[in-house]
Structures are given as structure tokens and as C-alpha cells.
């Protein structure tokens, strides 16, 4: 199941201040606290979900990464987040308990309950697109232009949904608050809960005369060309988030996000292992024996490397800094050239005589160098 957007969980906009985020988390935690909802596993899950969202959005650096890459920024050890909600209640209180002021462990609930609009900011739906990148674009970063069909604010009514700029009416059910409240008596005392108004869906207003262009929705579908700046080092399946580039919300609110899913096209010669690139180089027997200068592919084109005399198959040559940058950090991977020696499968008579003569030569008698070919030394050489 896909993880929910952190801003959506707390009911705040992408531009919300730290104070707004703190208030939103406090309200959500109070409403969903297990002591207030005994035996309600869904409320407990919302409580942990809100804590995870607050843990990221209350930290400016984590929030910046989340705004750019979404949940993918914290996958595979990316740092931040609760990694699937693994924190216990004690961990959450230990880390965030101070934001609840003098209420301690939520012992007295008598006066709690929301005031004003508690449904949060209306948010448009997200859009998902897949973008294909070749290895050079992955290594250097690239700007792409894509055409998408999306909902935008109606020009006729400026997104209000009302005909000819007519004023909206205050909702008679919630009296403009966007919420309806209910007071119940529990063993913890009197408890007040709030929910989104069913009549106006949290907007606080209703429309009597609807716009004829958007039929009162405040949004229409149009085609838009969007520029996407993709950073260097992204990988297959990674998601780049463009905040506010998704569908517009009905009758105001904030736009959803555009989620760009990366598809990395396969390179004909180079394979990728994290930030490193790997190339399998095949040498002829004379090249490996006598040494040679050969041409190999790189991200940027071709490069020449020198093969030393007597180079053994299985050796790995490292070209430092010729790999792919780290998307969430600094530095660049290497290009690893793995040496293979091509053995011919068939020979003519003259070639066969040459090899038979070499077979009798002392120089062609195998004498493995244990210091060079031993497994642990080969691993050691790989990381040099």
C-alpha cells in the first residue's frame, strides 16, 4: 500500500510554516491518541502516521529532501522518517512529547476539541508520469519538458465555482466553520470531537449559482507543458516530486503534486551498480600477453586505457570518478573495467602449429602468483 503524503496527513499546505506544522501535528495527535481511542487500531495508526510526518516536516533538511524526492528520499537508508512506523509510543513521546505543553501524557481531556476549520487545506490529486533517461542524462542531470493533461483553476470563475462572480453562501450546517462537532461523555471526562462537515465538505460555504464553464467544480481539464529538472544520480524507480504541479483542488485550496517516476534505459555496454559503472573488456591472447592500448566506452564517450603486459583475466581496473554521482550526497562513483581474455573456439592449421609450439615453451607454463590471484588479494585489489 502506497504511503500517504505527509502534508496531506497533517492537513497543511506545502508552504506551511513550522508553527502551522506543529499545531497541526498537536491537533492530530490529540484526536488520535490511544488513550482517547481505546482499542481503535485505526486511530493508533493515524497517531503514528502523524508522528512520522511531523518527524520529517519539522526538520528543514529532511523537509527539503522530501519536497524533492518524496518518500523515496528516506528509502534504503536514505535517512529520516520512521521507516515504516517502527517507533513505539514511548519513542514518539520521548521525541515529541514536549510540543503538548503541560498536558503531560494527555491525562485530562475535558476541554480538548478543535475550533475553527479542522478539515485542513483542500488538496488536488497528484499526477504520476514516467520519464525515460539514458545513462548520460542520469550521470549529468537533465531538464525535460513533458506534456500532461491536468485539472487547472477555471478562468471563468477564477476557481470559485460560482457563476459570474456571485458570492458563496455560508454553509447552514456548520455555519462556515467547515466542521461539525460532537460532545460525548467518557470515563476520561467530557470529550469533544470534530469531523468534516458533510454538507460543504469542509469548505464552509455552498454555491447557489454554479459557473457554467466548470459546473461549479472550480476546475477544468487542460493540457500543460511542464519543465522538470532531474538531478544527477537518480536511479530506476526513483520518484522526483514537483510540489504544486499536480491537479488543482476543487474551488480553491492547493494543487496536488507531480510525481515523476524514473525509468533508466539500459546502456549497450555499461551496467550500473549503485554509483559505480561496470564494463566487461575482452582482450585477445596477444593483447593480454604483450600489452596494448585499447578504447573503452564511458558516460561521456570513448577513452583509451593502457593494458600492461601479462595482464591476467579477472583483474579489475578502476577509473576513479568516471561513474555516476550520489543523488543524496557528495562524490561520484567509479568505472570498473573487468578484464576477460577471449579464447578462440577454432583455429586453422597454421594457428594450431603456433599454439602447439607455445605449449612447449617454458614461458607458457602456468605459474599462478598467489599474492596476485588469491581470492582475498583480488578483493583487496578491487577496492584499491
C-alpha positions as CSV (number, residue, x, y, z in Angstrom):
1,X,0.0,0.0,0.0
2,X,1.4,3.4,-1.0
3,X,2.3,5.8,1.8
4,X,0.2,8.9,2.2
5,X,1.6,12.3,1.5
6,X,3.0,13.9,4.7
7,X,1.4,17.3,4.1
8,X,-2.0,15.6,3.5
9,X,-1.6,13.6,6.7
10,X,-1.2,16.8,8.8
11,X,-3.7,18.8,6.6
12,X,-1.3,21.6,5.8
13,X,-0.1,23.2,2.6
14,X,3.3,22.9,1.1
15,X,4.1,26.5,2.2
16,X,3.0,25.9,5.8
17,X,5.3,27.4,8.5
18,X,6.9,25.4,11.2
19,X,4.4,26.8,13.6
20,X,1.5,25.6,11.5
21,X,3.0,22.2,11.1
22,X,3.5,21.9,14.9
23,X,-0.1,23.0,15.6
24,X,-1.4,20.5,13.0
25,X,0.5,17.7,14.5
26,X,-0.6,18.6,18.0
27,X,-4.2,18.5,17.0
28,X,-3.9,15.2,15.1
29,X,-2.0,13.6,18.0
30,X,-4.6,14.7,20.5
31,X,-7.5,13.4,18.3
32,X,-6.0,10.0,17.6
33,X,-4.2,9.3,20.9
34,X,-4.7,5.7,22.0
35,X,-5.9,6.7,25.5
36,X,-8.7,8.7,23.8
37,X,-9.5,5.9,21.4
38,X,-9.1,2.6,23.3
39,X,-9.0,-0.4,21.2
40,X,-9.1,1.6,17.9
41,X,-6.2,0.3,15.8
42,X,-7.0,2.7,13.0
43,X,-6.7,5.7,15.4
44,X,-3.4,4.4,16.7
45,X,-2.1,4.0,13.1
46,X,-3.1,7.6,12.4
47,X,-1.3,8.7,15.5
48,X,1.9,7.0,14.4
49,X,1.4,8.3,10.8
50,X,1.1,11.9,12.1
51,X,4.3,11.4,14.2
52,X,6.2,10.2,11.1
53,X,5.0,13.2,9.0
54,X,6.0,15.6,11.8
55,X,9.4,14.0,12.3
56,X,10.2,14.8,8.6
57,X,8.4,18.1,8.1
58,X,9.7,19.7,11.3
59,X,13.3,19.2,10.2
60,X,14.2,21.7,7.4
61,X,16.8,19.5,5.8
62,X,14.5,16.4,5.7
63,X,11.6,18.5,4.5
64,X,13.7,19.8,1.6
65,X,14.6,16.3,0.6
66,X,11.0,15.1,1.0
67,X,9.7,18.0,-1.2
68,X,12.1,17.0,-4.0
69,X,12.1,13.2,-3.8
70,X,9.0,12.3,-1.7
71,X,9.2,9.1,0.3
72,X,12.0,7.7,-1.9
73,X,14.4,10.2,-0.1
74,X,14.2,8.0,3.0
75,X,14.2,4.5,1.5
76,X,17.2,2.2,1.6
77,X,18.9,4.0,4.5
78,X,18.3,7.5,3.0
79,X,17.9,9.0,6.5
80,X,15.0,10.4,8.2
81,X,11.5,9.1,8.7
82,X,10.3,6.2,10.8
83,X,11.0,3.6,8.1
84,X,7.5,2.1,8.2
85,X,6.3,3.3,11.5
86,X,8.7,1.2,13.6
87,X,8.8,3.6,16.6
88,X,6.9,2.7,19.7
89,X,4.6,5.1,21.6
90,X,7.3,5.6,24.1
91,X,9.7,6.7,21.3
92,X,7.2,9.1,20.0
93,X,6.5,10.7,23.4
94,X,10.2,10.8,24.1
95,X,10.9,12.7,20.9
96,X,7.8,14.9,20.5
97,X,6.1,14.9,23.9
98,X,7.3,18.5,24.7
99,X,5.1,20.0,22.0
100,X,2.0,19.3,24.1
101,X,2.9,21.8,26.7
102,X,1.7,21.0,30.3
103,X,-0.7,18.2,29.3
104,X,1.8,15.5,30.0
105,X,0.5,12.1,28.9
106,X,-2.9,13.5,27.8
107,X,-4.3,12.8,31.2
108,X,-7.2,15.4,31.2
109,X,-9.2,15.7,28.0
110,X,-12.1,17.8,29.4
111,X,-11.6,20.9,27.3
112,X,-10.0,19.4,24.2
113,X,-11.5,19.7,20.8
114,X,-11.0,21.6,17.6
115,X,-12.2,25.1,17.0
116,X,-12.4,26.6,13.5
117,X,-11.8,24.6,10.4
118,X,-10.2,21.3,11.2
119,X,-10.5,19.6,7.8
120,X,-7.2,21.1,6.7
121,X,-6.5,22.6,3.4
122,X,-8.2,21.1,0.3
123,X,-5.6,19.5,-1.9
124,X,-5.8,18.5,-5.5
125,X,-4.9,15.0,-6.5
126,X,-1.3,14.0,-7.5
127,X,-0.3,13.2,-11.1
128,X,2.2,10.5,-11.9
129,X,4.3,10.4,-15.1
130,X,7.2,8.1,-16.2
131,X,10.3,9.7,-17.7
132,X,12.9,7.8,-19.7
133,X,16.5,8.7,-19.2
134,X,19.7,7.4,-20.8
135,X,22.9,6.9,-18.8
136,X,24.4,10.2,-19.8
137,X,21.2,12.1,-18.6
138,X,21.3,10.1,-15.3
139,X,25.0,10.9,-14.8
140,X,24.8,14.6,-15.5
141,X,21.2,15.6,-14.7
142,X,18.8,16.9,-17.3
143,X,15.9,19.2,-17.9
144,X,12.9,17.5,-19.5
145,X,9.7,19.0,-21.0
146,X,6.6,16.9,-20.7
147,X,3.0,17.4,-21.8
148,X,0.3,16.5,-19.3
149,X,-3.4,16.8,-19.1
150,X,-4.4,18.1,-15.7
151,X,-7.1,20.0,-13.8
152,X,-6.5,23.7,-13.5
153,X,-8.4,26.5,-11.9
154,X,-11.4,27.6,-14.1
155,X,-10.6,31.0,-15.7
156,X,-14.3,31.9,-16.0
157,X,-14.9,31.9,-12.2
158,X,-11.3,32.2,-11.0
159,X,-11.7,28.7,-9.5
160,X,-14.5,29.7,-7.2
161,X,-17.2,27.6,-8.9
162,X,-19.7,30.4,-8.6
163,X,-21.4,31.9,-11.6
164,X,-20.4,35.5,-12.7
165,X,-18.5,36.1,-9.5
166,X,-21.6,35.7,-7.3
167,X,-20.9,35.3,-3.7
168,X,-20.9,32.0,-2.0
169,X,-23.4,31.3,0.8
170,X,-22.3,30.4,4.3
171,X,-23.0,26.7,5.0
172,X,-26.1,26.3,7.1
173,X,-24.9,23.1,8.7
174,X,-21.5,24.1,10.0
175,X,-22.1,27.9,9.9
176,X,-18.9,28.4,7.9
177,X,-16.5,26.5,10.2
178,X,-16.1,23.6,7.8
179,X,-16.6,21.2,10.7
180,X,-19.3,19.7,12.8
181,X,-18.6,18.9,16.5
182,X,-19.9,16.2,18.8
183,X,-19.6,16.1,22.6
184,X,-19.6,12.7,24.3
185,X,-19.1,11.6,27.9
186,X,-16.4,9.0,28.6
187,X,-14.7,7.6,31.7
188,X,-11.9,10.2,31.0
189,X,-14.4,13.0,31.1
190,X,-16.3,15.0,28.6
191,X,-14.7,14.8,25.1
192,X,-15.4,16.9,22.1
193,X,-14.6,15.6,18.6
194,X,-14.7,17.3,15.2
195,X,-15.3,16.0,11.7
196,X,-15.6,17.5,8.2
197,X,-19.0,19.0,7.5
198,X,-20.9,16.6,5.2
199,X,-22.8,19.5,3.5
200,X,-19.9,21.7,2.4
201,X,-17.1,19.0,2.6
202,X,-15.1,21.3,4.9
203,X,-15.3,24.4,2.7
204,X,-17.6,26.4,5.0
205,X,-19.6,27.7,2.0
206,X,-22.1,26.5,-0.6
207,X,-22.8,27.6,-4.1
208,X,-26.4,28.6,-5.2
209,X,-25.5,29.6,-8.8
210,X,-22.9,27.4,-10.4
211,X,-20.3,28.5,-13.1
212,X,-21.4,27.3,-16.5
213,X,-17.8,26.5,-17.6
214,X,-16.8,24.2,-14.8
215,X,-20.3,23.3,-13.5
216,X,-19.5,24.6,-10.0
217,X,-16.3,22.5,-9.6
218,X,-13.9,25.4,-10.0
219,X,-11.6,23.3,-12.1
220,X,-11.4,22.3,-15.8
221,X,-9.0,19.9,-17.6
222,X,-6.3,21.4,-19.8
223,X,-3.0,20.4,-21.4
224,X,0.1,21.9,-20.0
225,X,3.8,21.7,-20.8
226,X,5.9,21.3,-17.6
227,X,9.7,21.6,-17.3
228,X,11.2,19.0,-15.0
229,X,14.7,19.4,-13.6
230,X,16.0,16.0,-12.8
231,X,19.1,15.9,-10.6
232,X,22.2,13.8,-11.4
233,X,22.4,10.3,-9.9
234,X,18.7,9.3,-9.9
235,X,18.0,5.6,-10.4
236,X,15.4,3.2,-11.8
237,X,12.1,3.5,-10.0
238,X,13.1,6.6,-8.0
239,X,10.4,9.3,-7.7
240,X,11.0,13.0,-8.1
241,X,8.3,15.2,-6.6
242,X,7.4,18.6,-8.1
243,X,5.3,20.3,-5.5
244,X,2.1,22.1,-6.7
245,X,2.4,20.8,-10.3
246,X,-0.4,18.3,-10.0
247,X,-4.2,18.7,-10.3
248,X,-5.8,21.9,-8.9
249,X,-8.2,21.5,-6.0
250,X,-11.9,21.9,-6.3
251,X,-13.0,25.5,-5.6
252,X,-9.7,26.7,-4.2
253,X,-7.1,25.0,-2.0
254,X,-3.6,23.9,-3.1
255,X,-2.6,21.9,-6.1
256,X,-1.5,18.3,-5.9
257,X,2.0,17.2,-6.8
258,X,3.5,15.9,-10.0
259,X,5.4,12.6,-9.2
260,X,8.0,11.9,-11.8
261,X,8.9,8.2,-11.9
262,X,12.4,7.5,-13.3
263,X,12.9,4.8,-15.9
264,X,16.6,4.3,-16.7
265,X,17.2,2.9,-20.2
266,X,19.7,0.1,-20.5
267,X,23.2,1.1,-21.8
268,X,24.5,-1.1,-24.6
269,X,27.9,-1.5,-22.9
270,X,27.9,-0.3,-19.4
271,X,26.0,-1.7,-16.4
272,X,25.3,0.1,-13.2
273,X,25.9,-1.0,-9.6
274,X,24.8,1.9,-7.3
275,X,27.1,4.8,-8.2
276,X,29.7,2.6,-10.0
277,X,29.6,1.6,-13.6
278,X,30.9,-1.7,-14.9
279,X,32.4,-2.6,-18.3
280,X,33.5,-6.1,-19.3
281,X,36.6,-5.7,-21.5
282,X,37.5,-8.7,-23.7
283,X,41.2,-8.9,-24.7
284,X,42.8,-11.2,-27.2
285,X,45.5,-13.6,-26.0
286,X,48.2,-11.5,-27.7
287,X,46.8,-8.2,-26.2
288,X,46.8,-9.7,-22.7
289,X,50.2,-11.2,-23.2
290,X,52.1,-8.4,-24.9
291,X,50.1,-5.4,-23.5
292,X,48.1,-3.0,-25.6
293,X,46.2,0.3,-25.7
294,X,42.5,-0.2,-26.0
295,X,39.4,2.0,-26.3
296,X,36.6,1.6,-23.9
297,X,33.2,3.4,-23.5
298,X,32.4,5.9,-20.8
299,X,29.4,8.0,-19.9
300,X,30.8,10.9,-21.9
301,X,32.1,8.9,-24.9
302,X,35.3,6.9,-25.5
303,X,38.5,6.7,-23.5
304,X,41.8,4.9,-24.1
305,X,43.4,2.9,-21.4
306,X,46.7,1.0,-21.3
307,X,46.8,-2.7,-20.7
308,X,50.0,-3.9,-19.0
309,X,52.0,-6.8,-20.4
310,X,50.9,-10.1,-18.8
311,X,47.5,-8.8,-17.6
312,X,45.5,-11.7,-16.1
313,X,41.8,-12.4,-16.7
314,X,39.7,-11.4,-13.7
315,X,41.7,-8.3,-13.0
316,X,39.6,-5.1,-12.4
317,X,40.9,-1.7,-13.5
318,X,39.4,1.3,-11.7
319,X,38.8,4.6,-13.3
320,X,38.0,6.9,-10.4
321,X,35.3,9.5,-10.7
322,X,34.0,8.1,-14.1
323,X,30.8,6.6,-12.6
324,X,27.5,8.2,-11.5
325,X,27.1,10.9,-8.8
326,X,25.4,10.2,-5.5
327,X,21.9,11.7,-5.7
328,X,21.6,12.3,-1.9
329,X,25.2,13.1,-1.2
330,X,28.6,14.1,-2.5
331,X,31.1,12.4,-4.7
332,X,30.9,10.3,-7.7
333,X,31.3,6.5,-8.4
334,X,34.0,4.8,-10.5
335,X,34.1,3.0,-13.8
336,X,35.3,-0.6,-13.1
337,X,36.8,-2.4,-16.1
338,X,36.7,-6.1,-15.7
339,X,39.4,-7.9,-17.8
340,X,38.4,-11.0,-19.7
341,X,40.6,-12.9,-22.2
342,X,38.9,-14.2,-25.3
343,X,39.8,-17.8,-26.1
344,X,39.3,-18.8,-29.8
345,X,37.0,-21.8,-30.3
346,X,38.6,-22.9,-33.6
347,X,42.0,-22.5,-35.3
348,X,43.4,-23.1,-38.7
349,X,46.4,-25.3,-39.3
350,X,49.0,-22.5,-39.1
351,X,47.4,-21.1,-35.9
352,X,47.3,-24.5,-34.4
353,X,51.0,-25.0,-35.0
354,X,51.8,-21.7,-33.4
355,X,49.9,-22.7,-30.2
356,X,51.4,-26.2,-30.2
357,X,54.9,-24.6,-30.3
358,X,53.9,-22.2,-27.5
359,X,52.7,-25.1,-25.4
360,X,56.2,-26.5,-25.4
361,X,57.6,-23.1,-24.3
362,X,58.6,-22.6,-20.6
363,X,57.1,-19.1,-20.7
364,X,53.6,-20.5,-21.3
365,X,53.7,-22.9,-18.4
366,X,51.1,-21.7,-15.8
367,X,52.7,-20.3,-12.7
368,X,49.9,-18.6,-10.7
369,X,51.1,-15.8,-8.5
370,X,49.3,-16.4,-5.2
371,X,49.9,-12.9,-4.0
372,X,48.1,-11.6,-7.0
373,X,45.4,-14.2,-7.7
374,X,44.4,-15.2,-4.2
375,X,40.7,-14.5,-3.5
376,X,41.3,-12.1,-0.7
377,X,44.0,-10.3,-2.6
378,X,41.7,-9.9,-5.6
379,X,39.1,-8.4,-3.3
380,X,41.7,-6.2,-1.8
381,X,42.9,-5.0,-5.2
382,X,39.3,-4.4,-6.2
383,X,39.0,-1.7,-3.5
384,X,42.4,-0.1,-4.1
